[in-house]
Amino acid sequence: MKFGHSICVLNVGGTRYAFTREVIKDFPLRRVSRLHACATEKEVLELCDDYDQDRNEFFFDRHAQAFLFIMLYVRSGKLRFVPGICELSFYTEMLYWGLESAHLDFCCQKRLDDRMSEIGMDTDCLSESDFRLSSGDDSQTDAEPAEPKTGLSGRAKWIELTRQAFEEPNSSFPAQILATVSVVFVITSMVMLCLSTLPDWDTAKRNMVEEHRVIETVCISWFTAECLLRFLVARNKWEFLRRPLNIIDVVAISPYYITMVLAGAGLPGGGLGVAGVALRVLRMMRVFWLMKLARHFLGLQTLGLTLRRCYREMVMLLVFVCVAMAIYSALAQLLEHGLDLGVRNPDYASIPAAAWWVIISMTTVGYGDVYPVTVGGRVLGGVCVVSGIVLLALPITFIYHSFVQCYHELQMRSARHARSISAAELLR
């Protein structure tokens, strides 16, 4: 582009787009951005089909409508399939311009995966064989997920690698080591939290105060360093602070430092009344560190995604149970205690007390701590158990199918990401 004009024209299937050289340099499409590094017309023709040096116009014999949607992605950041065009054809256009399936919106990714599964292909079948760029590196393809030559470098590159190591445990071997260490610290912290509730813990703690203090300090230090590093390398700091898992991290870590500050001020946390109770409650929030394991295990990710997608079915299930509980608890209180027919069961003295028996009978087979003694109450109990099975089974089917679908999608996404990371490492 050193020999061209300041204005560059892209002619894609007869549709012309004009850009400045500065825009071309940082263009999100890798094939276009690599034009800026070309020093001769020969290098330019390796990236496009033809070139008019007088008008500085680059010709691409590609699908004009598909490129229009790709340009909409460049503008808005959302990439969707063109209506009426085969998914595989559009994916081919994406690969040509330097995009990959991960750039598609989630719904379109699923359509592409389903289409690939129907014909027995994988995204690698296209990305590994088509659109090889030869401007200085014949091994690099448009489908590669690696950064372009005009991408990150130096300090920004290390920040991005650090972010991937903490946020994407399968992105590299160091990331897997970090994930393993994090899991070990989470398990150690949970074991210490469970042991602290044993009756003999206070005696053991007095005998081994230094050991317990060191273990707790090391765990908290690791979680603090991990949280701070993830915050510093996060792309969007505000979005990082809004994530539920990150909020849980901060809430779980803060009691340790609050206790240290209070101890330094001569105010032990256990004797602060309401403040001491609140501090102990916050310290118990460490149990939610187990949710951090969702970053490393596909099963927990599937569960979270299923619950998020099936909240309507979960609400419907809750409504079913609440309505049945209100009806059966009122009838049980009436039959067992309210009619005064010679037998007054004290376990059903009120509707809230009967509601415990109803919810246990509907969701399990009952504990046996509360049971009806009258004939009418036993008949009602049988109806309550059977209706509980039916009511719970109705929305469970939808939740099950959603769970299977989410598991399949996360598997495909994980496999796609692993292939992208492997390709990037090979091309470095």
Secondary structure, DSSP 4 states (H G I P E B T S, - for coil): -TTS-SEEEEEETTEEEEEEHHHHHT-SSHHHHGGGG--SHHHHHTTSSEEETTTTEEEE-S-HHHHHHHHHHHHHS-B-PPTTS-HHHHHHHHHHHT--GGGB-HHHHHHHHHHHHHHT--HHHHHTTS-B--SS-TT-BTT--SPPTTS--THHHHHHHHHHHHH-TTSSHHHHHHHHHHHHHHHHHHHHHHHTTSTTHHHHHHHTHHHHHHHHHHHHHHHHHHHHHHHHT-S-HHHHHHSHHHHHHHHHHHHHHHHHHHHHTT--GGGSTHHHHHHHHHHHGGGGGGGGGGGT-HHHHHHHHHHHHTHHHHHHHHHHHHHHHHHHHHHHHIIIIIS-SS---GGGSSHHHHHHHHHHHHHSS--SSS---SHHHHHHHHHHHHHHHHHHHHHHHHHHHHHHHHHHHHHHHHHHHHHHHHHHHHH-
